[in-house]
Amino acid sequence: MARTSTYLNFPRQTEEAFLFYKSVFGGEFLGDGINRFGDIPMDDDDATHARRR
């Protein structure tokens, strides 16, 4: 069975949009559900770039 990973951004309304589409189409979010960029830990390369700024 085919599978896709979708990365969508709706400025300031992402969660609201996803919950709306879930209510319309049904189904469940897989894995951890909705993930936020701010919750993703930085890897070593990201931390190095952040310190240089």
N, CA, C and O atoms as a CHARMM CRD file, in Angstrom:
* protein
*
  212
    1    1 MET  N      0.84200  -1.17700   0.00000 PROA 1      0.00000
    2    1 MET  CA     0.00000   0.00000   0.00000 PROA 1      0.00000
    3    1 MET  C      0.88900   1.24300   0.00000 PROA 1      0.00000
    4    1 MET  O      1.87400   1.30500   0.73700 PROA 1      0.00000
    5    2 ALA  N      0.55100   2.20700  -0.80600 PROA 2      0.00000
    6    2 ALA  CA     1.32200   3.45200  -0.90000 PROA 2      0.00000
    7    2 ALA  C      1.13800   4.27700   0.36800 PROA 2      0.00000
    8    2 ALA  O      0.09700   4.22800   1.02400 PROA 2      0.00000
    9    3 ARG  N      2.17500   5.03000   0.68900 PROA 3      0.00000
   10    3 ARG  CA     2.16800   5.88500   1.87100 PROA 3      0.00000
   11    3 ARG  C      2.78200   7.22700   1.54300 PROA 3      0.00000
   12    3 ARG  O      3.67700   7.31100   0.70100 PROA 3      0.00000
   13    4 THR  N      2.32500   8.25700   2.18000 PROA 4      0.00000
   14    4 THR  CA     2.87300   9.58200   1.93000 PROA 4      0.00000
   15    4 THR  C      3.09900  10.31800   3.24900 PROA 4      0.00000
   16    4 THR  O      2.37600  10.11000   4.22300 PROA 4      0.00000
   17    5 SER  N      4.09400  11.16400   3.26100 PROA 5      0.00000
   18    5 SER  CA     4.32300  12.06000   4.38400 PROA 5      0.00000
   19    5 SER  C      4.09700  13.46900   3.86500 PROA 5      0.00000
   20    5 SER  O      4.72100  13.89400   2.89300 PROA 5      0.00000
   21    6 THR  N      3.21300  14.17400   4.51300 PROA 6      0.00000
   22    6 THR  CA     2.84000  15.49600   4.03600 PROA 6      0.00000
   23    6 THR  C      3.27500  16.56000   5.03400 PROA 6      0.00000
   24    6 THR  O      3.03200  16.44300   6.23500 PROA 6      0.00000
   25    7 TYR  N      3.91500  17.58500   4.52300 PROA 7      0.00000
   26    7 TYR  CA     4.32400  18.71500   5.33200 PROA 7      0.00000
   27    7 TYR  C      3.57900  19.93600   4.81800 PROA 7      0.00000
   28    7 TYR  O      3.85700  20.43400   3.72700 PROA 7      0.00000
   29    8 LEU  N      2.64400  20.40600   5.60000 PROA 8      0.00000
   30    8 LEU  CA     1.84600  21.56200   5.20400 PROA 8      0.00000
   31    8 LEU  C      1.98600  22.65800   6.23600 PROA 8      0.00000
   32    8 LEU  O      2.11900  22.39100   7.43000 PROA 8      0.00000
   33    9 ASN  N      1.95700  23.86700   5.77900 PROA 9      0.00000
   34    9 ASN  CA     2.01200  25.01800   6.66700 PROA 9      0.00000
   35    9 ASN  C      0.83200  25.93100   6.37700 PROA 9      0.00000
   36    9 ASN  O      0.59600  26.32400   5.23500 PROA 9      0.00000
   37   10 PHE  N      0.11000  26.25400   7.41200 PROA 10     0.00000
   38   10 PHE  CA    -0.95600  27.23200   7.34000 PROA 10     0.00000
   39   10 PHE  C     -0.59500  28.26100   8.40700 PROA 10     0.00000
   40   10 PHE  O     -0.79500  27.99500   9.59200 PROA 10     0.00000
   41   11 PRO  N     -0.07600  29.41300   8.03400 PROA 11     0.00000
   42   11 PRO  CA     0.38700  30.37700   9.02400 PROA 11     0.00000
   43   11 PRO  C     -0.64200  30.63400  10.13200 PROA 11     0.00000
   44   11 PRO  O     -1.76600  31.06600   9.87600 PROA 11     0.00000
   45   12 ARG  N     -0.22400  30.35800  11.36100 PROA 12     0.00000
   46   12 ARG  CA    -1.01300  30.60400  12.56600 PROA 12     0.00000
   47   12 ARG  C     -2.28800  29.78900  12.66100 PROA 12     0.00000
   48   12 ARG  O     -3.03200  29.95400  13.62800 PROA 12     0.00000
   49   13 GLN  N     -2.58000  28.90900  11.69600 PROA 13     0.00000
   50   13 GLN  CA    -3.83600  28.15700  11.75300 PROA 13     0.00000
   51   13 GLN  C     -3.65100  26.68400  11.37300 PROA 13     0.00000
   52   13 GLN  O     -4.61900  26.02800  10.98900 PROA 13     0.00000
   53   14 THR  N     -2.44700  26.16200  11.47100 PROA 14     0.00000
   54   14 THR  CA    -2.18700  24.81000  11.01200 PROA 14     0.00000
   55   14 THR  C     -3.02300  23.78200  11.75500 PROA 14     0.00000
   56   14 THR  O     -3.70800  22.97000  11.13300 PROA 14     0.00000
   57   15 GLU  N     -2.97300  23.80900  13.07300 PROA 15     0.00000
   58   15 GLU  CA    -3.71500  22.80500  13.84400 PROA 15     0.00000
   59   15 GLU  C     -5.20600  22.89900  13.56600 PROA 15     0.00000
   60   15 GLU  O     -5.87800  21.88100  13.40400 PROA 15     0.00000
   61   16 GLU  N     -5.71900  24.11500  13.51100 PROA 16     0.00000
   62   16 GLU  CA    -7.14300  24.31400  13.21300 PROA 16     0.00000
   63   16 GLU  C     -7.50100  23.71600  11.85400 PROA 16     0.00000
   64   16 GLU  O     -8.52800  23.05100  11.71900 PROA 16     0.00000
   65   17 ALA  N     -6.65800  23.94900  10.85100 PROA 17     0.00000
   66   17 ALA  CA    -6.91000  23.42200   9.50900 PROA 17     0.00000
   67   17 ALA  C     -6.89200  21.89300   9.50200 PROA 17     0.00000
   68   17 ALA  O     -7.78100  21.26600   8.92600 PROA 17     0.00000
   69   18 PHE  N     -5.88200  21.28900  10.14300 PROA 18     0.00000
   70   18 PHE  CA    -5.80200  19.82700  10.17600 PROA 18     0.00000
   71   18 PHE  C     -6.99500  19.21300  10.89700 PROA 18     0.00000
   72   18 PHE  O     -7.53800  18.20500  10.44400 PROA 18     0.00000
   73   19 LEU  N     -7.40500  19.80200  12.00200 PROA 19     0.00000
   74   19 LEU  CA    -8.56300  19.27100  12.72200 PROA 19     0.00000
   75   19 LEU  C     -9.84000  19.40800  11.89400 PROA 19     0.00000
   76   19 LEU  O    -10.71700  18.54700  11.95300 PROA 19     0.00000
   77   20 PHE  N     -9.94100  20.49000  11.12400 PROA 20     0.00000
   78   20 PHE  CA   -11.08900  20.65000  10.23600 PROA 20     0.00000
   79   20 PHE  C    -11.10300  19.55000   9.17700 PROA 20     0.00000
   80   20 PHE  O    -12.13300  18.91200   8.95600 PROA 20     0.00000
   81   21 TYR  N     -9.94800  19.32300   8.51400 PROA 21     0.00000
   82   21 TYR  CA    -9.89100  18.28000   7.48600 PROA 21     0.00000
   83   21 TYR  C    -10.15900  16.90900   8.07900 PROA 21     0.00000
   84   21 TYR  O    -10.77600  16.06500   7.43000 PROA 21     0.00000
   85   22 LYS  N     -9.70600  16.67300   9.30000 PROA 22     0.00000
   86   22 LYS  CA    -9.97000  15.39700   9.96900 PROA 22     0.00000
   87   22 LYS  C    -11.46900  15.22700  10.19000 PROA 22     0.00000
   88   22 LYS  O    -12.00000  14.13100  10.01000 PROA 22     0.00000
   89   23 SER  N    -12.15900  16.30400  10.57900 PROA 23     0.00000
   90   23 SER  CA   -13.60400  16.21400  10.81700 PROA 23     0.00000
   91   23 SER  C    -14.36700  15.98800   9.50800 PROA 23     0.00000
   92   23 SER  O    -15.41000  15.33300   9.50600 PROA 23     0.00000
   93   24 VAL  N    -13.86000  16.51900   8.41100 PROA 24     0.00000
   94   24 VAL  CA   -14.52100  16.36900   7.12000 PROA 24     0.00000
   95   24 VAL  C    -14.28400  14.97800   6.53200 PROA 24     0.00000
   96   24 VAL  O    -15.22300  14.31100   6.09600 PROA 24     0.00000
   97   25 PHE  N    -13.01100  14.54500   6.52500 PROA 25     0.00000
   98   25 PHE  CA   -12.64700  13.29700   5.86300 PROA 25     0.00000
   99   25 PHE  C    -12.58000  12.09800   6.79300 PROA 25     0.00000
  100   25 PHE  O    -12.51900  10.96000   6.32700 PROA 25     0.00000
  101   26 GLY  N    -12.59000  12.33300   8.10100 PROA 26     0.00000
  102   26 GLY  CA   -12.47800  11.23600   9.05700 PROA 26     0.00000
  103   26 GLY  C    -11.03300  10.77500   9.17200 PROA 26     0.00000
  104   26 GLY  O    -10.12000  11.40300   8.63500 PROA 26     0.00000
  105   27 GLY  N    -10.84300   9.67700   9.87500 PROA 27     0.00000
  106   27 GLY  CA    -9.50000   9.12500  10.02900 PROA 27     0.00000
  107   27 GLY  C     -8.81900   9.62800  11.28100 PROA 27     0.00000
  108   27 GLY  O     -9.39800  10.36700  12.07700 PROA 27     0.00000
  109   28 GLU  N     -7.58500   9.21300  11.43300 PROA 28     0.00000
  110   28 GLU  CA    -6.78600   9.57300  12.60100 PROA 28     0.00000
  111   28 GLU  C     -5.41000  10.02400  12.14800 PROA 28     0.00000
  112   28 GLU  O     -4.95200   9.65800  11.06500 PROA 28     0.00000
  113   29 PHE  N     -4.76100  10.81200  12.97300 PROA 29     0.00000
  114   29 PHE  CA    -3.37100  11.17900  12.71800 PROA 29     0.00000
  115   29 PHE  C     -2.49500  10.01500  13.16200 PROA 29     0.00000
  116   29 PHE  O     -2.71700   9.43600  14.22600 PROA 29     0.00000
  117   30 LEU  N     -1.52100   9.67800  12.36600 PROA 30     0.00000
  118   30 LEU  CA    -0.62800   8.58100  12.69500 PROA 30     0.00000
  119   30 LEU  C      0.53800   9.07300  13.54600 PROA 30     0.00000
  120   30 LEU  O      0.80500  10.27200  13.62000 PROA 30     0.00000
  121   31 GLY  N      1.21900   8.14200  14.18000 PROA 31     0.00000
  122   31 GLY  CA     2.40200   8.48900  14.96500 PROA 31     0.00000
  123   31 GLY  C      2.03600   9.37600  16.13000 PROA 31     0.00000
  124   31 GLY  O      1.12000   9.07400  16.89400 PROA 31     0.00000
  125   32 ASP  N      2.75600  10.47100  16.26300 PROA 32     0.00000
  126   32 ASP  CA     2.53800  11.40700  17.36700 PROA 32     0.00000
  127   32 ASP  C      1.47900  12.45000  17.04100 PROA 32     0.00000
  128   32 ASP  O      1.27900  13.38400  17.81700 PROA 32     0.00000
  129   33 GLY  N      0.80100  12.31200  15.91500 PROA 33     0.00000
  130   33 GLY  CA    -0.22000  13.27500  15.54300 PROA 33     0.00000
  131   33 GLY  C      0.38800  14.51100  14.90500 PROA 33     0.00000
  132   33 GLY  O      1.26500  14.40300  14.04900 PROA 33     0.00000
  133   34 ILE  N     -0.06600  15.66700  15.31000 PROA 34     0.00000
  134   34 ILE  CA     0.42900  16.92600  14.76000 PROA 34     0.00000
  135   34 ILE  C      1.73600  17.28500  15.45900 PROA 34     0.00000
  136   34 ILE  O      1.79300  17.35800  16.68600 PROA 34     0.00000
  137   35 ASN  N      2.76500  17.50400  14.68500 PROA 35     0.00000
  138   35 ASN  CA     4.05900  17.90600  15.21900 PROA 35     0.00000
  139   35 ASN  C      4.33100  19.36100  14.87100 PROA 35     0.00000
  140   35 ASN  O      4.00800  19.82300  13.77700 PROA 35     0.00000
  141   36 ARG  N      4.92100  20.06400  15.80400 PROA 36     0.00000
  142   36 ARG  CA     5.24000  21.47400  15.59700 PROA 36     0.00000
  143   36 ARG  C      6.73700  21.63300  15.41100 PROA 36     0.00000
  144   36 ARG  O      7.52300  20.95200  16.07000 PROA 36     0.00000
  145   37 PHE  N      7.13800  22.53000  14.51400 PROA 37     0.00000
  146   37 PHE  CA     8.56100  22.76200  14.26500 PROA 37     0.00000
  147   37 PHE  C      9.29000  23.11600  15.55900 PROA 37     0.00000
  148   37 PHE  O     10.42100  22.67800  15.76900 PROA 37     0.00000
  149   38 GLY  N      8.66600  23.89100  16.41000 PROA 38     0.00000
  150   38 GLY  CA     9.29700  24.30100  17.65400 PROA 38     0.00000
  151   38 GLY  C      9.55300  23.16100  18.62300 PROA 38     0.00000
  152   38 GLY  O     10.36500  23.29500  19.53900 PROA 38     0.00000
  153   39 ASP  N      8.86400  22.03300  18.42900 PROA 39     0.00000
  154   39 ASP  CA     9.04500  20.87700  19.30700 PROA 39     0.00000
  155   39 ASP  C     10.11500  19.91700  18.80900 PROA 39     0.00000
  156   39 ASP  O     10.46600  18.96900  19.51200 PROA 39     0.00000
  157   40 ILE  N     10.63300  20.14300  17.62100 PROA 40     0.00000
  158   40 ILE  CA    11.64000  19.25500  17.05000 PROA 40     0.00000
  159   40 ILE  C     13.00100  19.64000  17.61400 PROA 40     0.00000
  160   40 ILE  O     13.42200  20.78900  17.47700 PROA 40     0.00000
  161   41 PRO  N     13.69700  18.69100  18.24800 PROA 41     0.00000
  162   41 PRO  CA    15.01100  19.03800  18.80000 PROA 41     0.00000
  163   41 PRO  C     16.01100  19.34500  17.69200 PROA 41     0.00000
  164   41 PRO  O     15.97200  18.74400  16.61800 PROA 41     0.00000
  165   42 MET  N     16.90800  20.29000  17.96800 PROA 42     0.00000
  166   42 MET  CA    17.94500  20.63500  16.99800 PROA 42     0.00000
  167   42 MET  C     19.01200  19.54700  16.98300 PROA 42     0.00000
  168   42 MET  O     19.35800  18.99500  18.02700 PROA 42     0.00000
  169   43 ASP  N     19.53100  19.24100  15.79700 PROA 43     0.00000
  170   43 ASP  CA    20.68100  18.34000  15.73700 PROA 43     0.00000
  171   43 ASP  C     21.94900  19.18800  15.86600 PROA 43     0.00000
  172   43 ASP  O     21.86600  20.41300  15.94800 PROA 43     0.00000
  173   44 ASP  N     23.09100  18.56200  15.88500 PROA 44     0.00000
  174   44 ASP  CA    24.34700  19.28400  16.10100 PROA 44     0.00000
  175   44 ASP  C     24.58600  20.37300  15.06200 PROA 44     0.00000
  176   44 ASP  O     25.04700  21.46000  15.40700 PROA 44     0.00000
  177   45 ASP  N     24.27900  20.09900  13.79200 PROA 45     0.00000
  178   45 ASP  CA    24.47800  21.09800  12.74100 PROA 45     0.00000
  179   45 ASP  C     23.58900  22.32000  12.95800 PROA 45     0.00000
  180   45 ASP  O     24.03600  23.45400  12.78300 PROA 45     0.00000
  181   46 ASP  N     22.33000  22.09200  13.33900 PROA 46     0.00000
  182   46 ASP  CA    21.41800  23.21200  13.58900 PROA 46     0.00000
  183   46 ASP  C     21.91000  24.06200  14.74700 PROA 46     0.00000
  184   46 ASP  O     21.85900  25.29000  14.67800 PROA 46     0.00000
  185   47 ALA  N     22.38300  23.42600  15.80600 PROA 47     0.00000
  186   47 ALA  CA    22.86700  24.15600  16.97500 PROA 47     0.00000
  187   47 ALA  C     24.09300  24.99600  16.61900 PROA 47     0.00000
  188   47 ALA  O     24.23300  26.12200  17.09600 PROA 47     0.00000
  189   48 THR  N     24.97500  24.45600  15.78700 PROA 48     0.00000
  190   48 THR  CA    26.16400  25.19700  15.36000 PROA 48     0.00000
  191   48 THR  C     25.76600  26.44200  14.58700 PROA 48     0.00000
  192   48 THR  O     26.31000  27.51900  14.83000 PROA 48     0.00000
  193   49 HSD  N     24.82200  26.31200  13.65900 PROA 49     0.00000
  194   49 HSD  CA    24.35400  27.45600  12.87100 PROA 49     0.00000
  195   49 HSD  C     23.65800  28.48700  13.74300 PROA 49     0.00000
  196   49 HSD  O     23.81000  29.68800  13.52000 PROA 49     0.00000
  197   50 ALA  N     22.89700  28.03600  14.73500 PROA 50     0.00000
  198   50 ALA  CA    22.18400  28.96200  15.62000 PROA 50     0.00000
  199   50 ALA  C     23.17400  29.78500  16.44100 PROA 50     0.00000
  200   50 ALA  O     22.93400  30.96700  16.68800 PROA 50     0.00000
  201   51 ARG  N     24.28400  29.17800  16.86900 PROA 51     0.00000
  202   51 ARG  CA    25.28300  29.91100  17.66400 PROA 51     0.00000
  203   51 ARG  C     26.00800  30.95400  16.82600 PROA 51     0.00000
  204   51 ARG  O     26.45100  31.97200  17.35700 PROA 51     0.00000
  205   52 ARG  N     26.13400  30.71900  15.53400 PROA 52     0.00000
  206   52 ARG  CA    26.86500  31.64700  14.65700 PROA 52     0.00000
  207   52 ARG  C     26.07300  32.91100  14.37100 PROA 52     0.00000
  208   52 ARG  O     26.65600  33.91500  13.96000 PROA 52     0.00000
  209   53 ARG  N     24.79900  32.89400  14.57000 PROA 53     0.00000
  210   53 ARG  CA    23.95500  34.04400  14.23000 PROA 53     0.00000
  211   53 ARG  C     24.10900  35.14900  15.18600 PROA 53     0.00000
  212   53 ARG  O     23.46500  36.18800  15.03600 PROA 53     0.00000
